[in-house]
Amino acid sequence: MPRLDHVAVESPDPDECAAFYERFLGARIVRKEDHPVMAYVEAGAVAIHEQGPHGHGRHVGFRVSEEERAALKRALDEAGIRNEERDHEIAVGLFFEDPDGRQLEAITYRGAA
């Protein structure tokens, strides 16, 4: 069953934004080159992307198994719903939109149980 993994936001200064989450919410901050700054809290994370022209940094991510992601992709394809898989190196995300146009990601981490 999918569970909430992260909410992705955009910021003109991801480091300043992460410092806010760390200071006021006690988030654990993780930085990795070529990835958003991650602010981890007890039940998920905020992925803080640098602002971009296409809004790729704004979405809600749900953690799923590889099998769940494959089944979801088949169901989306059968329903004619546009979707795209993206390799994040540490994970694979399946991006699609809900009926109101919000971007969603079904993400599977490599090596995760």
FENSUL-V479603 format. One record per residue. SS is DSSP state (2 for helix, 1 for strand, 0 for the rest). Layout:
# FENSUL-V479603
ss->SS
ss->SS
This chain:
# FENSUL-V479603
ss->0
ss->0
ss->1
ss->1
ss->1
ss->1
ss->1
ss->1
ss->1
ss->1
ss->1
ss->0
ss->0
ss->2
ss->2
ss->2
ss->2
ss->2
ss->2
ss->2
ss->2
ss->2
ss->2
ss->2
ss->2
ss->0
ss->0
ss->1
ss->1
ss->1
ss->0
ss->0
ss->0
ss->0
ss->0
ss->0
ss->1
ss->1
ss->1
ss->1
ss->1
ss->0
ss->0
ss->1
ss->1
ss->1
ss->1
ss->1
ss->1
ss->1
ss->0
ss->0
ss->0
ss->0
ss->0
ss->0
ss->0
ss->0
ss->1
ss->1
ss->1
ss->1
ss->1
ss->0
ss->0
ss->2
ss->2
ss->2
ss->2
ss->2
ss->2
ss->2
ss->2
ss->2
ss->2
ss->2
ss->2
ss->2
ss->0
ss->0
ss->0
ss->0
ss->1
ss->1
ss->1
ss->1
ss->1
ss->0
ss->0
ss->0
ss->1
ss->1
ss->1
ss->1
ss->1
ss->1
ss->1
ss->0
ss->0
ss->0
ss->0
ss->0
ss->1
ss->1
ss->1
ss->1
ss->1
ss->1
ss->1
ss->0
ss->0
ss->0
ss->0
